[in-house]
Amino acid sequence: LMNAAVAQDVEPAQIAQHCDSVSLCFSKGLGAPAGAVLAGHREFVAEAWRARKLLGGGMRQAGVLAAAARVGLEHAATTLRRDHDNARRFAEASPLPPAGIQELNSPLCSVSLAAVETNIVMVSIRGGWPSPSELCEHLRAVSEEELAETGQAVSVLLFPWSAHTVRAVWHRDVSARDTELAKNKLEFVARKCKE
């Protein structure tokens, strides 16, 4: 919800007005260590509260977590916009090295820039080798060859989303520098797979 609101430059309420209920996790993108909020009709919230109690849910001294959630909400627009910008940098062509996925012109992978609206980049894998799982493994692993050639040991964690796609997601702990390193690593892996 918060990523969509920031990407569309609208208040979250404008999106949520079309929903019967809304759940918002404070640890995803907003940086709180834990916590979520549930909103909906009074009867719905009352039933959710009852079910939570029946299942043993509850926490004392939740104020510390609530404070972290509040800080996350207060800084959401700035933090999430930075995540969106980093995701876009990873995907698009860049006038300076390292190149984004779009500029790599690799037979291995491509991305639809129109689909990069928030902090998520879906990378299409072409050609059958490596598979999304194999590509993710190559991006995660650090080889002696990589260290010797680039002078850096970089491990990038992506998720094999489908038979032809991997998913990359940015959050508040992934910096612009981390994004550059991930682009370099993808370029290195793409080149090695081509060889």
C-alpha positions as a Markdown table, in Angstrom:
| # | Residue | x | y | z |
|---|---|---|---|---|
| 1 | Leu | 0.0 | 0.0 | 0.0 |
| 2 | Met | 2.7 | 2.5 | 1.0 |
| 3 | Asn | 4.9 | 1.7 | -2.1 |
| 4 | Ala | 1.8 | 2.1 | -4.4 |
| 5 | Ala | 0.9 | 5.4 | -2.7 |
| 6 | Val | 4.4 | 6.8 | -3.1 |
| 7 | Ala | 4.7 | 5.6 | -6.7 |
| 8 | Gln | 1.3 | 7.2 | -7.6 |
| 9 | Asp | 2.0 | 10.3 | -5.4 |
| 10 | Val | -1.4 | 9.9 | -3.6 |
| 11 | Glu | -2.4 | 9.4 | 0.0 |
| 12 | Pro | -2.8 | 5.7 | 1.0 |
| 13 | Ala | -6.4 | 6.5 | 1.9 |
| 14 | Gln | -7.1 | 7.2 | -1.8 |
| 15 | Ile | -6.1 | 3.6 | -2.7 |
| 16 | Ala | -7.6 | 2.0 | 0.4 |
| 17 | Gln | -11.1 | 3.6 | -0.1 |
| 18 | His | -11.9 | 0.9 | -2.5 |
| 19 | Cys | -11.2 | -1.9 | 0.0 |
| 20 | Asp | -13.3 | -3.5 | 2.7 |
| 21 | Ser | -10.2 | -4.2 | 4.8 |
| 22 | Val | -6.5 | -3.2 | 4.8 |
| 23 | Ser | -3.5 | -4.7 | 6.4 |
| 24 | Leu | -0.2 | -2.8 | 6.5 |
| 25 | Cys | 3.0 | -4.4 | 7.7 |
| 26 | Phe | 5.4 | -1.9 | 9.3 |
| 27 | Ser | 8.5 | -4.0 | 8.8 |
| 28 | Lys | 8.3 | -4.3 | 5.0 |
| 29 | Gly | 9.9 | -1.2 | 3.6 |
| 30 | Leu | 9.0 | 1.0 | 6.5 |
| 31 | Gly | 11.9 | -0.3 | 8.6 |
| 32 | Ala | 10.2 | -1.2 | 11.9 |
| 33 | Pro | 11.4 | -4.4 | 13.5 |
| 34 | Ala | 7.9 | -5.9 | 13.6 |
| 35 | Gly | 4.3 | -4.9 | 13.7 |
| 36 | Ala | 1.2 | -4.5 | 11.5 |
| 37 | Val | -2.1 | -2.8 | 11.6 |
| 38 | Leu | -5.5 | -4.0 | 10.4 |
| 39 | Ala | -8.3 | -1.7 | 9.4 |
| 40 | Gly | -11.8 | -2.4 | 8.3 |
| 41 | His | -15.4 | -2.3 | 9.4 |
| 42 | Arg | -16.0 | -2.3 | 13.1 |
| 43 | Glu | -17.4 | -5.9 | 13.0 |
| 44 | Phe | -14.5 | -7.1 | 11.0 |
| 45 | Val | -11.9 | -5.6 | 13.3 |
| 46 | Ala | -13.8 | -7.0 | 16.4 |
| 47 | Glu | -13.7 | -10.5 | 14.9 |
| 48 | Ala | -10.0 | -10.2 | 14.0 |
| 49 | Trp | -9.3 | -9.1 | 17.6 |
| 50 | Arg | -11.3 | -12.0 | 19.0 |
| 51 | Ala | -9.5 | -14.5 | 16.7 |
| 52 | Arg | -6.1 | -13.1 | 17.7 |
| 53 | Lys | -6.9 | -13.4 | 21.4 |
| 54 | Leu | -8.2 | -17.0 | 20.9 |
| 55 | Leu | -4.9 | -17.9 | 19.2 |
| 56 | Gly | -2.8 | -16.4 | 21.9 |
| 57 | Gly | -1.8 | -13.3 | 20.1 |
| 58 | Gly | -0.9 | -10.2 | 22.0 |
| 59 | Met | 2.1 | -8.3 | 23.3 |
| 60 | Arg | 2.9 | -6.2 | 26.3 |
| 61 | Gln | 5.1 | -3.2 | 26.1 |
| 62 | Ala | 4.3 | -2.8 | 22.4 |
| 63 | Gly | 5.0 | 0.9 | 22.6 |
| 64 | Val | 8.6 | 0.5 | 21.5 |
| 65 | Leu | 7.5 | -1.2 | 18.3 |
| 66 | Ala | 4.7 | 1.4 | 17.8 |
| 67 | Ala | 7.3 | 4.1 | 18.0 |
| 68 | Ala | 9.4 | 2.4 | 15.3 |
| 69 | Ala | 6.3 | 2.0 | 13.2 |
| 70 | Arg | 5.5 | 5.7 | 13.6 |
| 71 | Val | 8.9 | 6.8 | 12.5 |
| 72 | Gly | 8.6 | 4.5 | 9.5 |
| 73 | Leu | 5.3 | 6.0 | 8.6 |
| 74 | Glu | 6.6 | 9.6 | 9.0 |
| 75 | His | 9.5 | 9.0 | 6.7 |
| 76 | Ala | 7.8 | 6.6 | 4.3 |
| 77 | Ala | 7.6 | 8.9 | 1.3 |
| 78 | Thr | 11.4 | 9.7 | 1.4 |
| 79 | Thr | 12.5 | 6.2 | 2.2 |
| 80 | Leu | 10.3 | 4.4 | -0.3 |
| 81 | Arg | 11.0 | 7.0 | -3.1 |
| 82 | Arg | 14.8 | 6.2 | -2.6 |
| 83 | Asp | 14.0 | 2.5 | -2.9 |
| 84 | His | 12.1 | 3.1 | -6.1 |
| 85 | Asp | 14.9 | 5.3 | -7.5 |
| 86 | Asn | 17.5 | 2.5 | -6.7 |
| 87 | Ala | 15.3 | -0.1 | -8.4 |
| 88 | Arg | 15.0 | 2.1 | -11.5 |
| 89 | Arg | 18.8 | 2.7 | -11.6 |
| 90 | Phe | 19.3 | -1.1 | -11.5 |
| 91 | Ala | 16.9 | -1.6 | -14.4 |
| 92 | Glu | 17.6 | 1.3 | -16.8 |
| 93 | Ala | 20.4 | 2.4 | -19.0 |
| 94 | Ser | 23.0 | 4.6 | -17.4 |
| 95 | Pro | 25.3 | 7.0 | -19.1 |
| 96 | Leu | 28.2 | 5.9 | -16.8 |
| 97 | Pro | 29.3 | 2.5 | -15.7 |
| 98 | Pro | 27.9 | 0.3 | -14.4 |
| 99 | Ala | 25.2 | -0.3 | -17.0 |
| 100 | Gly | 21.7 | -1.1 | -16.0 |
| 101 | Ile | 20.0 | -4.2 | -17.2 |
| 102 | Gln | 18.5 | -2.3 | -20.2 |
| 103 | Glu | 21.9 | -1.2 | -21.4 |
| 104 | Leu | 23.6 | -4.5 | -21.0 |
| 105 | Asn | 21.9 | -5.7 | -24.2 |
| 106 | Ser | 22.6 | -9.2 | -22.9 |
| 107 | Pro | 21.1 | -12.3 | -24.5 |
| 108 | Leu | 20.7 | -13.5 | -20.9 |
| 109 | Cys | 18.3 | -11.0 | -19.4 |
| 110 | Ser | 16.0 | -8.1 | -20.0 |
| 111 | Val | 13.6 | -5.9 | -18.2 |
| 112 | Ser | 10.5 | -3.9 | -19.1 |
| 113 | Leu | 11.2 | -0.4 | -17.8 |
| 114 | Ala | 7.4 | 0.4 | -18.0 |
| 115 | Ala | 6.9 | -2.3 | -15.4 |
| 116 | Val | 9.3 | -0.8 | -12.9 |
| 117 | Glu | 7.0 | 1.4 | -10.9 |
| 118 | Thr | 8.1 | 0.8 | -7.3 |
| 119 | Asn | 10.9 | -1.1 | -5.5 |
| 120 | Ile | 10.4 | -4.3 | -7.5 |
| 121 | Val | 12.3 | -5.2 | -10.7 |
| 122 | Met | 11.2 | -8.3 | -12.6 |
| 123 | Val | 14.1 | -9.6 | -14.8 |
| 124 | Ser | 13.2 | -11.8 | -17.7 |
| 125 | Ile | 15.7 | -14.7 | -18.3 |
| 126 | Arg | 16.1 | -15.7 | -21.9 |
| 127 | Gly | 17.6 | -18.7 | -23.6 |
| 128 | Gly | 17.0 | -21.5 | -21.1 |
| 129 | Trp | 20.5 | -21.3 | -19.5 |
| 130 | Pro | 21.0 | -20.4 | -16.9 |
| 131 | Ser | 17.6 | -21.0 | -15.3 |
| 132 | Pro | 16.3 | -18.4 | -12.9 |
| 133 | Ser | 17.5 | -20.6 | -10.0 |
| 134 | Glu | 20.9 | -21.0 | -11.5 |
| 135 | Leu | 21.2 | -17.3 | -12.2 |
| 136 | Cys | 20.3 | -16.5 | -8.6 |
| 137 | Glu | 22.9 | -19.0 | -7.4 |
| 138 | His | 25.6 | -17.4 | -9.6 |
| 139 | Leu | 24.6 | -13.9 | -8.3 |
| 140 | Arg | 24.8 | -15.1 | -4.7 |
| 141 | Ala | 28.1 | -17.0 | -4.9 |
| 142 | Val | 31.5 | -15.3 | -4.9 |
| 143 | Ser | 34.2 | -16.9 | -6.9 |
| 144 | Glu | 38.0 | -16.5 | -6.8 |
| 145 | Glu | 37.7 | -15.5 | -10.5 |
| 146 | Glu | 35.3 | -12.6 | -9.6 |
| 147 | Leu | 37.5 | -11.5 | -6.7 |
| 148 | Ala | 40.6 | -11.5 | -9.0 |
| 149 | Glu | 38.9 | -9.8 | -11.9 |
| 150 | Thr | 36.8 | -7.2 | -10.1 |
| 151 | Gly | 38.6 | -6.8 | -6.8 |
| 152 | Gln | 35.3 | -7.2 | -4.9 |
| 153 | Ala | 33.4 | -9.9 | -3.3 |
| 154 | Val | 29.7 | -9.2 | -3.9 |
| 155 | Ser | 26.8 | -11.4 | -3.1 |
| 156 | Val | 23.4 | -10.4 | -4.6 |
| 157 | Leu | 20.2 | -12.1 | -3.4 |
| 158 | Leu | 17.5 | -12.3 | -6.0 |
| 159 | Phe | 14.4 | -14.6 | -6.0 |
| 160 | Pro | 13.7 | -17.1 | -8.8 |
| 161 | Trp | 10.1 | -15.9 | -9.4 |
| 162 | Ser | 9.0 | -18.2 | -12.3 |
| 163 | Ala | 10.4 | -20.4 | -15.0 |
| 164 | His | 11.7 | -17.4 | -16.9 |
| 165 | Thr | 11.8 | -14.6 | -14.3 |
| 166 | Val | 13.8 | -13.5 | -11.2 |
| 167 | Arg | 12.6 | -10.8 | -8.8 |
| 168 | Ala | 14.8 | -8.1 | -7.3 |
| 169 | Val | 13.4 | -6.0 | -4.4 |
| 170 | Trp | 14.8 | -2.9 | -2.7 |
| 171 | His | 14.3 | -1.9 | 0.9 |
| 172 | Arg | 15.7 | 0.8 | 3.2 |
| 173 | Asp | 18.9 | -1.2 | 3.9 |
| 174 | Val | 19.9 | -1.3 | 0.2 |
| 175 | Ser | 21.9 | 1.8 | -0.7 |
| 176 | Ala | 22.7 | 3.4 | -4.0 |
| 177 | Arg | 26.2 | 2.0 | -3.7 |
| 178 | Asp | 24.8 | -1.5 | -3.1 |
| 179 | Thr | 22.7 | -1.0 | -6.2 |
| 180 | Glu | 25.8 | -0.2 | -8.2 |
| 181 | Leu | 27.6 | -3.3 | -6.8 |
| 182 | Ala | 24.6 | -5.4 | -7.8 |
| 183 | Lys | 24.6 | -4.0 | -11.3 |
| 184 | Asn | 28.4 | -4.8 | -11.6 |
| 185 | Lys | 27.8 | -8.3 | -10.3 |
| 186 | Leu | 25.0 | -8.9 | -12.8 |
| 187 | Glu | 27.2 | -7.6 | -15.6 |
| 188 | Phe | 30.0 | -10.0 | -14.5 |
| 189 | Val | 27.7 | -13.0 | -14.2 |
| 190 | Ala | 26.1 | -12.2 | -17.6 |
| 191 | Arg | 29.5 | -12.0 | -19.3 |
| 192 | Lys | 30.7 | -15.3 | -17.7 |
| 193 | Cys | 27.5 | -17.1 | -18.7 |
| 194 | Lys | 27.9 | -15.9 | -22.3 |
| 195 | Glu | 31.5 | -17.1 | -22.3 |
